[in-house]
């Protein structure tokens, strides 16, 4: 197998994954638990770090409050993980770049 075959196989794999992610995301979004809100916009500091979040109901949450809300299960489609000695909020990894927190519109 030459290098070109490896690249074609990988590209097909990636394209199929992206297609499946779109389908799964549609299913996931429909299954948000009652009482959960989605984050629809973000605020960044001068360095591009996320510092605040706006939910679909218009609530504006500072970073620490958003972490608490996510840990309590009140925010849909986000994960909290521990790295660099602190908790970090991130979008659920679903393969769709457009819904990543960093790619949401700013408020």
CNS distance restraints for C-alpha pairs under 8 A (distance, minus, plus):
assign (resid   1 and name CA) (resid   5 and name CA) 6.19 0.50 0.50
assign (resid   1 and name CA) (resid   6 and name CA) 7.36 0.50 0.50
assign (resid   2 and name CA) (resid   6 and name CA) 6.81 0.50 0.50
assign (resid   3 and name CA) (resid   7 and name CA) 6.38 0.50 0.50
assign (resid   4 and name CA) (resid   8 and name CA) 6.20 0.50 0.50
assign (resid   5 and name CA) (resid   9 and name CA) 6.11 0.50 0.50
assign (resid   6 and name CA) (resid  10 and name CA) 6.13 0.50 0.50
assign (resid   7 and name CA) (resid  11 and name CA) 6.04 0.50 0.50
assign (resid   8 and name CA) (resid  12 and name CA) 6.14 0.50 0.50
assign (resid   9 and name CA) (resid  13 and name CA) 6.18 0.50 0.50
assign (resid  10 and name CA) (resid  14 and name CA) 6.12 0.50 0.50
assign (resid  11 and name CA) (resid  15 and name CA) 6.03 0.50 0.50
assign (resid  12 and name CA) (resid  16 and name CA) 6.07 0.50 0.50
assign (resid  13 and name CA) (resid  17 and name CA) 6.17 0.50 0.50
assign (resid  14 and name CA) (resid  18 and name CA) 6.21 0.50 0.50
assign (resid  15 and name CA) (resid  19 and name CA) 6.24 0.50 0.50
assign (resid  16 and name CA) (resid  20 and name CA) 6.16 0.50 0.50
assign (resid  17 and name CA) (resid  21 and name CA) 6.03 0.50 0.50
assign (resid  17 and name CA) (resid  95 and name CA) 7.43 0.50 0.50
assign (resid  18 and name CA) (resid  22 and name CA) 6.37 0.50 0.50
assign (resid  18 and name CA) (resid  95 and name CA) 5.95 0.50 0.50
assign (resid  18 and name CA) (resid  96 and name CA) 6.92 0.50 0.50
assign (resid  19 and name CA) (resid  23 and name CA) 6.55 0.50 0.50
assign (resid  20 and name CA) (resid  24 and name CA) 6.02 0.50 0.50
assign (resid  21 and name CA) (resid  25 and name CA) 5.78 0.50 0.50
assign (resid  21 and name CA) (resid  94 and name CA) 5.73 0.50 0.50
assign (resid  21 and name CA) (resid  95 and name CA) 5.76 0.50 0.50
assign (resid  21 and name CA) (resid  96 and name CA) 6.64 0.50 0.50
assign (resid  22 and name CA) (resid  26 and name CA) 6.30 0.50 0.50
assign (resid  22 and name CA) (resid  96 and name CA) 6.93 0.50 0.50
assign (resid  23 and name CA) (resid  27 and name CA) 6.58 0.50 0.50
assign (resid  24 and name CA) (resid  28 and name CA) 6.04 0.50 0.50
assign (resid  25 and name CA) (resid  29 and name CA) 5.94 0.50 0.50
assign (resid  25 and name CA) (resid  94 and name CA) 7.03 0.50 0.50
assign (resid  26 and name CA) (resid  30 and name CA) 6.44 0.50 0.50
assign (resid  27 and name CA) (resid  31 and name CA) 6.47 0.50 0.50
assign (resid  28 and name CA) (resid  32 and name CA) 6.65 0.50 0.50
assign (resid  29 and name CA) (resid  77 and name CA) 7.96 0.50 0.50
assign (resid  32 and name CA) (resid  36 and name CA) 6.57 0.50 0.50
assign (resid  32 and name CA) (resid  76 and name CA) 6.21 0.50 0.50
assign (resid  32 and name CA) (resid  77 and name CA) 7.98 0.50 0.50
assign (resid  33 and name CA) (resid  76 and name CA) 7.63 0.50 0.50
assign (resid  35 and name CA) (resid  74 and name CA) 6.47 0.50 0.50
assign (resid  36 and name CA) (resid  73 and name CA) 7.06 0.50 0.50
assign (resid  36 and name CA) (resid  74 and name CA) 4.58 0.50 0.50
assign (resid  36 and name CA) (resid  75 and name CA) 5.01 0.50 0.50
assign (resid  36 and name CA) (resid  76 and name CA) 5.44 0.50 0.50
assign (resid  37 and name CA) (resid  55 and name CA) 6.16 0.50 0.50
assign (resid  37 and name CA) (resid  56 and name CA) 6.33 0.50 0.50
assign (resid  37 and name CA) (resid  57 and name CA) 7.42 0.50 0.50
assign (resid  37 and name CA) (resid  74 and name CA) 6.38 0.50 0.50
assign (resid  37 and name CA) (resid  75 and name CA) 4.92 0.50 0.50
assign (resid  37 and name CA) (resid  76 and name CA) 5.57 0.50 0.50
assign (resid  38 and name CA) (resid  55 and name CA) 5.54 0.50 0.50
assign (resid  38 and name CA) (resid  56 and name CA) 5.72 0.50 0.50
assign (resid  38 and name CA) (resid  75 and name CA) 5.81 0.50 0.50
assign (resid  38 and name CA) (resid  76 and name CA) 5.11 0.50 0.50
assign (resid  38 and name CA) (resid  77 and name CA) 7.04 0.50 0.50
assign (resid  39 and name CA) (resid  53 and name CA) 6.45 0.50 0.50
assign (resid  39 and name CA) (resid  54 and name CA) 5.70 0.50 0.50
assign (resid  39 and name CA) (resid  55 and name CA) 4.30 0.50 0.50
assign (resid  39 and name CA) (resid  56 and name CA) 6.14 0.50 0.50
assign (resid  39 and name CA) (resid  75 and name CA) 7.26 0.50 0.50
assign (resid  39 and name CA) (resid  76 and name CA) 7.61 0.50 0.50
assign (resid  39 and name CA) (resid 101 and name CA) 7.87 0.50 0.50
assign (resid  40 and name CA) (resid  53 and name CA) 7.65 0.50 0.50
assign (resid  40 and name CA) (resid  54 and name CA) 5.91 0.50 0.50
assign (resid  40 and name CA) (resid  55 and name CA) 5.44 0.50 0.50
assign (resid  40 and name CA) (resid  56 and name CA) 5.69 0.50 0.50
assign (resid  40 and name CA) (resid 104 and name CA) 6.52 0.50 0.50
assign (resid  40 and name CA) (resid 105 and name CA) 7.35 0.50 0.50
assign (resid  41 and name CA) (resid  53 and name CA) 5.89 0.50 0.50
assign (resid  41 and name CA) (resid  54 and name CA) 5.04 0.50 0.50
assign (resid  41 and name CA) (resid  55 and name CA) 7.00 0.50 0.50
assign (resid  41 and name CA) (resid 101 and name CA) 7.79 0.50 0.50
assign (resid  41 and name CA) (resid 104 and name CA) 5.32 0.50 0.50
assign (resid  41 and name CA) (resid 105 and name CA) 4.98 0.50 0.50
assign (resid  41 and name CA) (resid 106 and name CA) 5.25 0.50 0.50
assign (resid  41 and name CA) (resid 107 and name CA) 5.95 0.50 0.50
assign (resid  42 and name CA) (resid  50 and name CA) 6.70 0.50 0.50
assign (resid  42 and name CA) (resid  51 and name CA) 7.57 0.50 0.50
assign (resid  42 and name CA) (resid  52 and name CA) 5.72 0.50 0.50
assign (resid  42 and name CA) (resid  53 and name CA) 4.41 0.50 0.50
assign (resid  42 and name CA) (resid  54 and name CA) 5.99 0.50 0.50
assign (resid  42 and name CA) (resid 101 and name CA) 7.11 0.50 0.50
assign (resid  42 and name CA) (resid 102 and name CA) 7.67 0.50 0.50
assign (resid  42 and name CA) (resid 104 and name CA) 6.36 0.50 0.50
assign (resid  42 and name CA) (resid 105 and name CA) 6.33 0.50 0.50
assign (resid  42 and name CA) (resid 106 and name CA) 4.79 0.50 0.50
assign (resid  42 and name CA) (resid 107 and name CA) 5.98 0.50 0.50
assign (resid  43 and name CA) (resid  50 and name CA) 5.87 0.50 0.50
assign (resid  43 and name CA) (resid  51 and name CA) 5.72 0.50 0.50
assign (resid  43 and name CA) (resid  52 and name CA) 4.97 0.50 0.50
assign (resid  43 and name CA) (resid  53 and name CA) 6.17 0.50 0.50
assign (resid  43 and name CA) (resid 106 and name CA) 5.33 0.50 0.50
assign (resid  43 and name CA) (resid 107 and name CA) 5.85 0.50 0.50
assign (resid  44 and name CA) (resid  48 and name CA) 5.20 0.50 0.50
assign (resid  44 and name CA) (resid  49 and name CA) 5.15 0.50 0.50
assign (resid  44 and name CA) (resid  50 and name CA) 4.45 0.50 0.50
assign (resid  44 and name CA) (resid  51 and name CA) 5.38 0.50 0.50
assign (resid  44 and name CA) (resid  52 and name CA) 7.05 0.50 0.50
assign (resid  44 and name CA) (resid 106 and name CA) 7.51 0.50 0.50
assign (resid  45 and name CA) (resid  49 and name CA) 5.47 0.50 0.50
assign (resid  45 and name CA) (resid  50 and name CA) 6.65 0.50 0.50
assign (resid  45 and name CA) (resid  51 and name CA) 6.45 0.50 0.50
assign (resid  50 and name CA) (resid  63 and name CA) 7.59 0.50 0.50
assign (resid  50 and name CA) (resid 102 and name CA) 7.29 0.50 0.50
assign (resid  51 and name CA) (resid  62 and name CA) 6.29 0.50 0.50
assign (resid  51 and name CA) (resid  63 and name CA) 5.28 0.50 0.50
assign (resid  52 and name CA) (resid  60 and name CA) 6.94 0.50 0.50
assign (resid  52 and name CA) (resid  61 and name CA) 5.51 0.50 0.50
assign (resid  52 and name CA) (resid  62 and name CA) 4.36 0.50 0.50
assign (resid  52 and name CA) (resid  63 and name CA) 5.11 0.50 0.50
assign (resid  52 and name CA) (resid  66 and name CA) 7.70 0.50 0.50
assign (resid  53 and name CA) (resid  60 and name CA) 5.62 0.50 0.50
assign (resid  53 and name CA) (resid  61 and name CA) 5.13 0.50 0.50
assign (resid  53 and name CA) (resid  62 and name CA) 6.47 0.50 0.50
assign (resid  53 and name CA) (resid  63 and name CA) 7.18 0.50 0.50
assign (resid  53 and name CA) (resid  66 and name CA) 7.13 0.50 0.50
assign (resid  54 and name CA) (resid  58 and name CA) 5.88 0.50 0.50
assign (resid  54 and name CA) (resid  59 and name CA) 5.49 0.50 0.50
assign (resid  54 and name CA) (resid  60 and name CA) 4.41 0.50 0.50
assign (resid  54 and name CA) (resid  61 and name CA) 6.22 0.50 0.50
assign (resid  54 and name CA) (resid 107 and name CA) 7.46 0.50 0.50
assign (resid  55 and name CA) (resid  59 and name CA) 5.30 0.50 0.50
assign (resid  55 and name CA) (resid  60 and name CA) 6.58 0.50 0.50
assign (resid  55 and name CA) (resid  61 and name CA) 7.97 0.50 0.50
assign (resid  61 and name CA) (resid  65 and name CA) 5.78 0.50 0.50
assign (resid  61 and name CA) (resid  66 and name CA) 5.56 0.50 0.50
assign (resid  62 and name CA) (resid  66 and name CA) 6.13 0.50 0.50
assign (resid  63 and name CA) (resid  67 and name CA) 6.24 0.50 0.50
assign (resid  64 and name CA) (resid  68 and name CA) 6.33 0.50 0.50
assign (resid  65 and name CA) (resid  69 and name CA) 6.11 0.50 0.50
assign (resid  66 and name CA) (resid  70 and name CA) 6.01 0.50 0.50
assign (resid  66 and name CA) (resid  89 and name CA) 7.91 0.50 0.50
assign (resid  67 and name CA) (resid  71 and name CA) 6.13 0.50 0.50
assign (resid  67 and name CA) (resid  80 and name CA) 6.98 0.50 0.50
assign (resid  67 and name CA) (resid  87 and name CA) 7.61 0.50 0.50
assign (resid  67 and name CA) (resid  88 and name CA) 7.50 0.50 0.50
assign (resid  67 and name CA) (resid  89 and name CA) 6.26 0.50 0.50
assign (resid  68 and name CA) (resid  72 and name CA) 6.16 0.50 0.50
assign (resid  69 and name CA) (resid  73 and name CA) 6.31 0.50 0.50
assign (resid  69 and name CA) (resid  74 and name CA) 5.16 0.50 0.50
assign (resid  69 and name CA) (resid  75 and name CA) 6.17 0.50 0.50
assign (resid  70 and name CA) (resid  74 and name CA) 5.57 0.50 0.50
assign (resid  70 and name CA) (resid  75 and name CA) 4.99 0.50 0.50
assign (resid  70 and name CA) (resid  76 and name CA) 7.72 0.50 0.50
assign (resid  70 and name CA) (resid  78 and name CA) 6.85 0.50 0.50
assign (resid  70 and name CA) (resid  79 and name CA) 7.02 0.50 0.50
assign (resid  70 and name CA) (resid  80 and name CA) 6.93 0.50 0.50
assign (resid  70 and name CA) (resid  89 and name CA) 7.91 0.50 0.50
assign (resid  71 and name CA) (resid  80 and name CA) 6.84 0.50 0.50
assign (resid  77 and name CA) (resid  91 and name CA) 6.10 0.50 0.50
assign (resid  77 and name CA) (resid  92 and name CA) 5.35 0.50 0.50
assign (resid  78 and name CA) (resid  89 and name CA) 6.86 0.50 0.50
assign (resid  78 and name CA) (resid  90 and name CA) 5.56 0.50 0.50
assign (resid  78 and name CA) (resid  91 and name CA) 4.32 0.50 0.50
assign (resid  78 and name CA) (resid  92 and name CA) 4.89 0.50 0.50
assign (resid  79 and name CA) (resid  89 and name CA) 5.87 0.50 0.50
assign (resid  79 and name CA) (resid  90 and name CA) 5.37 0.50 0.50
assign (resid  79 and name CA) (resid  91 and name CA) 5.99 0.50 0.50
assign (resid  79 and name CA) (resid  92 and name CA) 5.66 0.50 0.50
assign (resid  80 and name CA) (resid  87 and name CA) 6.32 0.50 0.50
assign (resid  80 and name CA) (resid  88 and name CA) 5.47 0.50 0.50
assign (resid  80 and name CA) (resid  89 and name CA) 4.69 0.50 0.50
assign (resid  80 and name CA) (resid  90 and name CA) 6.37 0.50 0.50
assign (resid  81 and name CA) (resid  87 and name CA) 5.52 0.50 0.50
assign (resid  81 and name CA) (resid  88 and name CA) 5.39 0.50 0.50
assign (resid  81 and name CA) (resid  89 and name CA) 6.75 0.50 0.50
assign (resid  81 and name CA) (resid  90 and name CA) 7.95 0.50 0.50
assign (resid  82 and name CA) (resid  86 and name CA) 5.47 0.50 0.50
assign (resid  82 and name CA) (resid  87 and name CA) 4.36 0.50 0.50
assign (resid  82 and name CA) (resid  88 and name CA) 6.02 0.50 0.50
assign (resid  83 and name CA) (resid  87 and name CA) 6.33 0.50 0.50
assign (resid  83 and name CA) (resid  88 and name CA) 6.89 0.50 0.50
assign (resid  90 and name CA) (resid 100 and name CA) 7.65 0.50 0.50
assign (resid  90 and name CA) (resid 101 and name CA) 6.61 0.50 0.50
assign (resid  91 and name CA) (resid  99 and name CA) 7.60 0.50 0.50
assign (resid  91 and name CA) (resid 100 and name CA) 5.44 0.50 0.50
assign (resid  91 and name CA) (resid 101 and name CA) 5.85 0.50 0.50
assign (resid  96 and name CA) (resid 100 and name CA) 7.16 0.50 0.50
assign (resid  97 and name CA) (resid 103 and name CA) 7.14 0.50 0.50
assign (resid  98 and name CA) (resid 103 and name CA) 5.81 0.50 0.50
assign (resid  98 and name CA) (resid 104 and name CA) 7.11 0.50 0.50
assign (resid  99 and name CA) (resid 103 and name CA) 6.42 0.50 0.50
assign (resid  99 and name CA) (resid 104 and name CA) 6.37 0.50 0.50
assign (resid 100 and name CA) (resid 104 and name CA) 6.57 0.50 0.50
